């Protein structure tokens, strides 16, 4: 170092000579303007990005409003009301159907479980002898004899292994001579599995017999279920009929709104054409484009005409369903827990359905194709819309709520996990750890931040997801909300990975905040006779609290904007999570705001409504980050005690 | 003029009126490309020009790749390809505006009649097949589903395996994401164009769907033929028809892809191309590469 410090004054003084000027500037001026220019360039670029984002996103609302107006004018909205009635009816029906099926399958359950186990064992055996099975499919009769011997050898070897007998069948255990019988059955069936062993045939027969007896006993229930299903048919038929008209109308509307551009494009194409024949044809084609607005009043006539019919269908459906609801079997009379649960759900769902149908009837009557679509509707249907459906052949919906709720829940899970870990480690490292520990733990935690998020996402798919699900299947953990989990890609999985990513951010900032507590405070505390722990919890933490809160907020901001992990791991189900599951909601898959942008922006037409919708989602994210950062700074300023 | 058209036809520049419906812009873009191509073609009068119009399924990848390979094989021709939907194939043939029509469906009676009215008769060339396999976990005892059942599952009307003959368990649906062509094709072929269930999980690719279904005993998904055999999954039969390249004609979630030409009006250059595209080994390899099934 000394060498360079001795040289420095020389070089500086040379450029400070009075005569050295470049464009009238001294060297120092040049350096000053260079750095100043760089700083202001960054700010200008940031401003430009903001302006671009805001402009693109803001245009979403007029475009969306136009789209909603077409949705209404063409009558697609009208049919959509009916479609929703049908969907609600089917939701209730499927629960009733599941209750019935649970009852129907229960008596033959023990036999069915053996058959299922057989299928899995046979699958394992044929997987172990894949080559023989493949050859068997191609072999002729003579070849099959030889293959048979090869198969028996291979199959016996596989059957001797314990893993082959590891089957995942509910309520099933290998008992007594079952394993021996199964072994024989698998061997008898041969590589193609086309010869039925007597044992399996007998089981199947028994299952069919029990099944027949049960369905005889459940006939009344089945009749109720079918009546429930059939009650919805007139509504479905009416909806299908009207949907066709609505689709045609929308086609007309889109042809009309694209007409000027098509015409322009054709004329431009014609102008470039040198061949007079083709040119004339193109001009004629362009002139043939109809530029007259479709007459929506007459196009939507069939819908207005159908109102009385819908009213009749709706009323009939309601009275039918009310009647059927009264004949539902008492849940107590059912034999299975699953059946009782589903029946209760079906009951509740049908009651809700009746309410929905009543509302829908009023909505359908009140519907007017020429009712104005306000700007407010375009805004609220984005911010409070519950449906995000794109590339639909029916109608696209851009409601951000499912995405927002997914992002929020994942971020909350991550915070619940990350905050205790990172704050505790910050306190430990700064206050309690020895110097040696400190110099090892701190860089290690900070190193986590260097792991690329796509690597973490990959880890989430390949390792964490499977592990979580396997762990959740454990019997003694079934009290945990959401366990056992069916999916590998869930909000919990994504939340855990994001927590891992947030830890270095929160840890570093919190540790800084604790480090900034003046030594005088600690020393005074010790002087008054406080212990180390008392000092940490009563003096240091309260003093550093504002910094710690800011650290948590910035950690939150870090993970709500994270894209790669959630795209890979969160499961991408575009639906508001079902909060009926209580805390178990964390085991559901979800889609996120960042994920949807990454997933859909690539293929979307520039300038289209969908494209702008994605920009709008980006805007929402941007604003959220801005608010979080602002609050973090405000907290630091407002509560800074030192 | 030409340069402006070209610039416009790329994805990165905005269109003059940005408040229109996406499809329109798409169409317009294609028109612009077409116009640019036309201008090129006029410049290069020496070459034979083959005009191919019609289906987006064929025109998006397969035909442009075939055209490139055909030119690469030393044939001195130029191509004009416009993919605006199958029905445009027949209007083009009718007006004499195209040599070859691409269609992802068979010709309709109405279209045959229209051609006949002008004294023309269509010639059908099988370009290949497009098949989508429905996959479930290999432990799932369900081996066959009807088209109606598949529709109800993916639409979300059926939510439990017991409703389609399996053991009780909630169905997990895995689909492609909205930007995928298969997403749309499956919707058209298997779901009567109804919207997907809101419970559907959108995966980035075939491989990811296969992976999740392979790990989830209650999973169901769909993949292209090439991905239907993998760890832990099995393709189920649809309406009793197994997913096999041989069954392409009977398999319900499949469609034949065709080229149509007009009898006696086909230029020698175009005829040579369409024969090459439907029979030569090189062309069939390209058909396979873009995940269709070759006609032979």
HADDOCK unambig.tbl for C-alpha pairs under 7 A between the chains (distance, minus, plus):
assign (segid A and resid 63 and name CA) (segid B and resid 19 and name CA) 5.88 0.50 0.50
assign (segid A and resid 90 and name CA) (segid B and resid 157 and name CA) 6.01 0.50 0.50
assign (segid A and resid 91 and name CA) (segid B and resid 157 and name CA) 6.59 0.50 0.50
assign (segid A and resid 94 and name CA) (segid B and resid 157 and name CA) 6.72 0.50 0.50
assign (segid A and resid 94 and name CA) (segid B and resid 158 and name CA) 6.26 0.50 0.50
assign (segid A and resid 98 and name CA) (segid B and resid 163 and name CA) 6.77 0.50 0.50
assign (segid A and resid 101 and name CA) (segid B and resid 162 and name CA) 6.50 0.50 0.50
assign (segid A and resid 120 and name CA) (segid B and resid 139 and name CA) 6.27 0.50 0.50
assign (segid A and resid 254 and name CA) (segid B and resid 21 and name CA) 6.91 0.50 0.50
assign (segid A and resid 257 and name CA) (segid B and resid 20 and name CA) 6.95 0.50 0.50
assign (segid A and resid 258 and name CA) (segid B and resid 20 and name CA) 6.74 0.50 0.50
assign (segid A and resid 258 and name CA) (segid B and resid 24 and name CA) 5.48 0.50 0.50
assign (segid A and resid 262 and name CA) (segid B and resid 28 and name CA) 6.10 0.50 0.50
assign (segid A and resid 265 and name CA) (segid B and resid 28 and name CA) 6.56 0.50 0.50
assign (segid A and resid 265 and name CA) (segid B and resid 31 and name CA) 6.81 0.50 0.50
assign (segid A and resid 265 and name CA) (segid B and resid 32 and name CA) 6.77 0.50 0.50
assign (segid A and resid 269 and name CA) (segid B and resid 35 and name CA) 5.24 0.50 0.50
assign (segid A and resid 272 and name CA) (segid B and resid 39 and name CA) 6.96 0.50 0.50
assign (segid A and resid 273 and name CA) (segid B and resid 39 and name CA) 6.89 0.50 0.50
assign (segid A and resid 390 and name CA) (segid B and resid 178 and name CA) 6.68 0.50 0.50
assign (segid A and resid 391 and name CA) (segid B and resid 178 and name CA) 5.96 0.50 0.50
assign (segid A and resid 392 and name CA) (segid B and resid 195 and name CA) 6.24 0.50 0.50
assign (segid A and resid 393 and name CA) (segid B and resid 193 and name CA) 6.08 0.50 0.50
assign (segid A and resid 486 and name CA) (segid B and resid 216 and name CA) 6.98 0.50 0.50
assign (segid A and resid 487 and name CA) (segid B and resid 216 and name CA) 6.83 0.50 0.50
assign (segid A and resid 571 and name CA) (segid B and resid 201 and name CA) 5.96 0.50 0.50
assign (segid A and resid 572 and name CA) (segid B and resid 201 and name CA) 5.12 0.50 0.50
assign (segid A and resid 572 and name CA) (segid B and resid 202 and name CA) 5.28 0.50 0.50
assign (segid A and resid 573 and name CA) (segid B and resid 199 and name CA) 6.03 0.50 0.50
assign (segid A and resid 573 and name CA) (segid B and resid 200 and name CA) 5.78 0.50 0.50
assign (segid A and resid 573 and name CA) (segid B and resid 201 and name CA) 4.35 0.50 0.50
assign (segid A and resid 573 and name CA) (segid B and resid 202 and name CA) 6.34 0.50 0.50
assign (segid A and resid 574 and name CA) (segid B and resid 198 and name CA) 6.32 0.50 0.50
assign (segid A and resid 575 and name CA) (segid B and resid 198 and name CA) 5.92 0.50 0.50
assign (segid A and resid 575 and name CA) (segid B and resid 199 and name CA) 6.82 0.50 0.50
assign (segid A and resid 600 and name CA) (segid B and resid 179 and name CA) 6.22 0.50 0.50
assign (segid A and resid 603 and name CA) (segid B and resid 179 and name CA) 5.64 0.50 0.50
assign (segid A and resid 605 and name CA) (segid B and resid 22 and name CA) 6.13 0.50 0.50
assign (segid A and resid 606 and name CA) (segid B and resid 14 and name CA) 6.97 0.50 0.50
assign (segid A and resid 607 and name CA) (segid B and resid 14 and name CA) 6.93 0.50 0.50
assign (segid A and resid 607 and name CA) (segid B and resid 18 and name CA) 5.35 0.50 0.50
assign (segid A and resid 608 and name CA) (segid B and resid 18 and name CA) 6.97 0.50 0.50
assign (segid A and resid 608 and name CA) (segid B and resid 19 and name CA) 7.00 0.50 0.50
assign (segid A and resid 608 and name CA) (segid B and resid 20 and name CA) 6.80 0.50 0.50
assign (segid A and resid 608 and name CA) (segid B and resid 21 and name CA) 6.28 0.50 0.50
assign (segid A and resid 608 and name CA) (segid B and resid 22 and name CA) 5.09 0.50 0.50
